[in-house]
Amino acid sequence: MTKGPLTLARDAEGEFVLPADLLAERFGWPTQTLRDYMRRGLVASRVERGEGEDEGRWRLSVRCGNRRWRAVVEADGTVGAQQVDVLSAQAPR
């Protein structure tokens, strides 16, 4: 069975909705592990709106521990390029 493109929904305020099972799968964890990290405040996200030639697109980033999932989302919510990185320890700011 072939899956179609991943499309993200938006809530009433226009914010992207990222299901925990989707993120857990990307990080290679059980969903409960991600939910535990979320409860403990260890998940950070960022949404960047595209400008210029990227107008109408967004870049979403979710970081938990040493892993970061990033995706480019088109105006219709379709996820284009996405990747998971394993990051080195964060340098103090």
WOQUILIN-V270908 format. One record per residue. N is the residue number from 1. RES is the residue in one letter. SS is DSSP state (2 for helix, 1 for strand, 0 for the rest). PHI is phi in whole degrees, -180 to 180 (NA if undefined). D_FIRST is the distance of its C-alpha to the first C-alpha in Angstrom with 2 decimals. Layout:
n = {N;N}
res = {RES;RES}
ss = {SS;SS}
phi = {PHI;PHI}
d_first = {D_FIRST;D_FIRST}
This chain:
n = {1;2;3;4;5;6;7;8;9;10;11;12;13;14;15;16;17;18;19;20;21;22;23;24;25;26;27;28;29;30;31;32;33;34;35;36;37;38;39;40;41;42;43;44;45;46;47;48;49;50;51;52;53;54;55;56;57;58;59;60;61;62;63;64;65;66;67;68;69;70;71;72;73;74;75;76;77;78;79;80;81;82;83;84;85;86;87;88;89;90;91;92;93}
res = {M;T;K;G;P;L;T;L;A;R;D;A;E;G;E;F;V;L;P;A;D;L;L;A;E;R;F;G;W;P;T;Q;T;L;R;D;Y;M;R;R;G;L;V;A;S;R;V;E;R;G;E;G;E;D;E;G;R;W;R;L;S;V;R;C;G;N;R;R;W;R;A;V;V;E;A;D;G;T;V;G;A;Q;Q;V;D;V;L;S;A;Q;A;P;R}
ss = {0;0;0;0;0;0;1;0;1;1;0;0;0;0;0;1;1;0;0;2;2;2;2;2;2;2;2;0;0;0;2;2;2;2;2;2;2;2;2;0;0;0;1;1;1;1;1;1;1;0;0;2;2;2;0;0;0;1;1;1;1;1;1;1;0;0;1;1;1;1;1;1;1;0;0;0;0;1;1;1;1;1;1;1;1;1;0;0;0;0;0;0;0}
phi = {NA;-95;-86;-80;-66;-74;-125;-94;-83;-126;-84;-61;-89;89;-80;-68;-107;-109;-63;-58;-66;-65;-67;-59;-61;-63;-82;79;-118;-66;-56;-62;-63;-63;-60;-63;-61;-64;-60;-85;74;-102;-115;-122;-131;-145;-124;-119;-87;-69;-127;62;-69;-99;-52;90;-116;-132;-113;-104;-133;-129;-120;-146;61;-96;-117;-136;-103;-128;-147;-100;-115;-78;-57;-86;92;-73;-85;-93;-65;-147;-156;-118;-114;-102;-100;-77;-57;-73;-74;-60;-96}
d_first = {0.00;3.81;6.52;9.71;13.05;14.70;17.52;20.45;22.56;26.35;28.93;32.07;33.92;31.29;30.28;26.72;25.02;23.28;21.68;22.99;19.71;18.31;21.53;21.79;18.42;19.69;22.97;21.57;23.36;22.93;23.09;26.55;27.88;27.14;28.63;31.67;32.15;31.92;34.55;36.73;36.61;35.05;32.27;33.36;31.60;32.68;31.76;33.26;33.55;33.41;36.65;37.75;34.97;32.49;33.74;31.04;28.86;28.99;28.60;27.64;28.70;28.47;30.57;30.96;33.19;32.63;29.12;28.35;25.14;25.73;23.75;24.79;23.94;24.50;26.63;23.76;22.33;19.53;19.48;20.23;21.57;21.43;22.83;24.17;27.68;29.80;33.24;36.69;39.06;40.12;43.60;46.08;46.57}
